[in-house]
């Protein structure tokens, strides 16, 4: 015990302890850095594989319209800078590849080769060409974490002019239309807001924050299960169908009433 105490009091003891601590710290850093480096290398290798496979898919299914290097053509826009979110939205909803030139690409079942893996690979390739909006994380689009009331206010302020107050869609100009949102997934709704497909404007984070986007997703998905208090929903497209129905039914009742009254008078004579 006396020797240990004496050693601790030696003038060089503090330097020895410092060197020992530095050695342990250096060894720990080397171990952690090598593990992290291997993980990063694995991720980078996986991403490089996705880009390579995505390029093959692009050349097979997209290059005929968008060009071999996604530079665009006279029938399709350039994809440089559109980002992975745009690819995920268009391909997962079946809008792309486009079956035929139309005023607007309709939602349809995706072709057989489309799945989560091929969409990820195609998105990685397009993103590698010039960046752009990325696919949102699951927590960003979770309706359970959103506020339906706030989302409804935001939706009515920014979206009902085209999509109707419950997302039923509506007609636009020159053959275009705002699509019905009843089949859109939370991820697709978020991606549409940050990429602005078709005639839709872009709602970036400076206009509508990620938290507000999640609130809007909560409202859009929540309104689907709401019961129509008046009975028949009539497509939920607002007063046009309601007025038309009232006009047709009301006018028909008036015509029938006039016929009945006339028939009664003839019988009385």
C-alpha positions in Angstrom: 0.0 0.0 0.0 2.9 2.3 0.9 4.5 1.6 -2.5 1.3 2.4 -4.4 0.9 5.6 -2.4 4.5 6.5 -3.1 4.1 5.8 -6.8 1.1 8.1 -7.0 3.1 10.9 -5.5 5.9 10.4 -8.1 6.3 13.5 -10.3 5.8 11.4 -13.5 2.7 9.7 -12.2 0.2 12.2 -13.6 1.9 12.0 -17.0 1.7 8.2 -17.0 -2.0 8.3 -16.2 -2.6 10.8 -18.9 -0.8 8.7 -21.5 -2.7 5.6 -20.4 -6.0 7.5 -20.8 -5.1 8.8 -24.2 -4.1 5.3 -25.3 -7.4 3.8 -24.2 -9.3 6.7 -25.8 -7.4 6.2 -29.1 -8.0 2.5 -29.1 -11.7 3.0 -28.5 -11.9 5.6 -31.3 -10.1 3.3 -33.7 -12.5 0.5 -33.0 -15.6 2.7 -33.3 -14.3 4.4 -36.4 -13.5 1.2 -38.2 -17.0 -0.2 -37.4 -18.7 3.0 -38.6 -16.4 3.1 -41.6 -17.4 -0.4 -42.6 -21.1 0.4 -42.1 -20.8 3.6 -44.2 -18.9 1.7 -46.9 -21.7 -0.9 -46.9 -24.3 1.8 -47.2 -22.4 3.5 -50.0 -21.9 0.2 -51.8 -25.6 -0.5 -51.5 -26.5 2.9 -52.8 -24.1 2.6 -55.7 -25.8 -0.7 -56.6 -29.2 0.9 -56.5 -28.0 3.7 -58.8 -26.6 1.2 -61.3 -29.7 -1.0 -61.3 -31.9 2.1 -61.4 -30.1 3.3 -64.5 -30.8 0.0 -66.2 -34.5 0.3 -65.3 -34.6 3.9 -66.6 -33.0 2.9 -69.9 -35.5 0.1 -70.3 -38.7 1.9 -69.3 -38.2 5.7 -69.3 -35.5 6.7 -71.7 -37.7 6.5 -74.8 -39.5 9.6 -73.6 -37.2 11.3 -71.1 -33.9 10.7 -73.0 -31.0 8.4 -72.3 -29.6 10.7 -69.6 -33.0 12.0 -68.4 -32.4 15.3 -70.2 -35.9 15.4 -71.6 -37.4 15.5 -75.1 -40.2 17.1 -77.0 -42.7 14.8 -75.3 -41.4 14.6 -71.8 -39.6 16.9 -69.4 -36.0 16.7 -68.0 -35.8 14.7 -64.8 -32.5 16.3 -63.6 -33.2 17.8 -60.2 -36.7 16.5 -59.7 -35.5 14.2 -56.8 -36.4 10.8 -55.5 -39.8 12.0 -54.2 -41.1 12.8 -57.6 -40.1 9.4 -59.0 -41.6 7.6 -56.0 -44.9 9.5 -56.4 -45.2 9.1 -60.2 -44.2 5.4 -60.3 -45.9 4.1 -57.2 -49.2 5.6 -58.2 -48.9 4.1 -61.7 -48.9 7.5 -63.5 -45.5 6.6 -64.9 -44.5 5.0 -67.2 -47.2 6.8 -69.2 -49.3 4.5 -71.4 -50.1 7.1 -74.0 -49.7 10.9 -74.3 -52.6 12.6 -72.5 -53.4 16.0 -71.0 -52.7 14.5 -67.6 -51.3 11.2 -66.4 -54.1 9.3 -64.6 -53.7 7.1 -61.6 -53.6 3.4 -62.6 -52.3 0.0 -61.3 -48.5 0.0 -61.8 -46.9 -2.4 -64.3 -45.7 -5.8 -63.1 -42.0 -4.8 -62.8 -42.8 -2.1 -60.3 -42.3 -2.9 -56.6 -40.6 -1.3 -53.6 -37.1 -2.4 -54.7 -37.4 -1.2 -58.3 -38.9 2.1 -57.2 -36.0 2.7 -54.7 -33.5 1.9 -57.4 -35.1 4.1 -60.0 -35.4 6.9 -57.4 -31.7 6.5 -56.5 -30.6 6.9 -60.1 -32.7 10.0 -60.8 -31.6 11.6 -57.5 -28.0 10.9 -58.5 -28.5 13.1 -61.5 -29.1 16.4 -59.6 -30.6 15.9 -56.2 -34.0 17.2 -55.4 -36.8 16.4 -52.8 -36.3 13.1 -51.0 -38.8 10.5 -50.0 -40.3 11.4 -46.6 -39.6 9.3 -43.5 -42.5 7.3 -42.1 -42.8 9.5 -39.0 -43.2 12.5 -41.3 -46.4 11.1 -42.9 -47.9 9.3 -39.9 -51.5 10.5 -39.7 -51.7 9.5 -36.0 -49.1 12.2 -35.2 -51.0 14.9 -37.0 -53.8 17.3 -35.9 -56.9 16.8 -38.1 -58.5 20.1 -37.0 -55.4 22.1 -38.0 -55.0 20.0 -41.1 -58.6 20.8 -42.1 -57.9 24.5 -41.8 -54.8 24.3 -43.9 -56.5 22.1 -46.5 -59.5 24.5 -46.9 -57.1 27.4 -47.2 -54.8 25.9 -49.8 -56.4 22.9 -51.6 -60.2 23.0 -51.8 -60.2 25.3 -54.9 -59.1 22.3 -56.9 -59.5 19.1 -54.8 -62.9 19.9 -53.1 -63.3 20.2 -49.4 -63.0 16.4 -48.8 -60.4 15.7 -51.5 -62.9 14.4 -54.1 -61.1 16.2 -56.9 -62.4 18.5 -59.6 -62.1 19.6 -63.2 -59.4 22.1 -64.3 -58.7 23.6 -67.7 -57.5 22.1 -71.0 -58.4 18.5 -70.0 -56.6 18.5 -66.7 -58.1 17.8 -63.3 -57.4 17.6 -59.7 -57.4 13.9 -58.8 -59.5 12.3 -56.1 -57.3 11.7 -53.0 -59.2 8.8 -51.6 -56.7 6.2 -52.9 -53.5 8.3 -52.2 -51.2 7.0 -49.5 -49.9 9.4 -46.9 -46.5 9.2 -48.5 -47.9 10.1 -51.9 -49.8 13.0 -50.5 -46.6 14.4 -48.9 -44.6 13.8 -52.1 -47.2 15.6 -54.2 -47.0 18.7 -51.9 -43.2 18.9 -52.2 -42.9 18.1 -55.9 -46.0 19.7 -57.5 -47.0 17.1 -60.1 -49.1 18.0 -63.1 -50.9 21.3 -62.6 -50.4 21.3 -58.8 -48.1 24.0 -57.3 -45.2 23.2 -55.1 -45.7 23.6 -51.3 -42.2 23.6 -50.0 -41.3 23.8 -46.3 -41.2 27.6 -46.3 -44.9 27.7 -47.4 -46.2 24.7 -45.5 -44.0 23.2 -42.8 -43.4 19.4 -42.5 -45.6 19.4 -39.3 -48.4 21.2 -41.2 -48.1 18.7 -44.0 -48.6 15.9 -41.5 -51.6 17.7 -40.1 -53.1 17.9 -43.6 -52.4 14.2 -44.2 -54.3 13.4 -41.0 -57.3 15.5 -42.2 -57.3 13.9 -45.7 -57.1 10.4 -44.5 -59.5 11.0 -41.6 -62.3 12.6 -43.7 -62.6 9.4 -45.7 -64.2 7.6 -42.8 -66.6 10.5 -41.9 -70.3 9.8 -42.3 -72.4 12.1 -44.5 -74.9 13.7 -42.1 -77.4 14.5 -44.8 -77.7 10.9 -46.1 -76.4 10.3 -49.6 -73.0 11.9 -50.3 -73.7 12.5 -54.0 -70.0 12.1 -54.8 -69.0 14.7 -52.1 -68.4 17.2 -54.8 -70.4 20.0 -53.3 -73.4 22.1 -54.1 -73.4 21.4 -57.9 -74.7 17.9 -57.6 -76.9 18.8 -54.6 -78.5 21.7 -56.6 -78.8 19.5 -59.7 -80.5 16.7 -57.8 -82.9 19.2 -56.1 -83.7 20.8 -59.4 -84.4 17.5 -61.2 -86.3 15.9 -58.3 -88.2 19.1 -57.6 -89.1 19.8 -61.2 -90.2 16.2 -61.8 -92.5 16.4 -58.8 -94.0 19.7 -60.1 -94.5 18.1 -63.5 -96.2 15.0 -62.0 -98.3 17.2 -59.8 -99.5 19.3 -62.8 -100.3 16.1 -64.7 -102.2 14.7 -61.7 -104.2 18.0 -61.3 -105.0 18.1 -65.0 -106.2 14.5 -65.0 -108.4 15.1 -62.0 -110.1 18.1 -63.7 -110.7 16.1 -66.8 -112.3 13.4 -64.7 -114.5 15.9 -63.0 -115.9 17.1 -66.4 
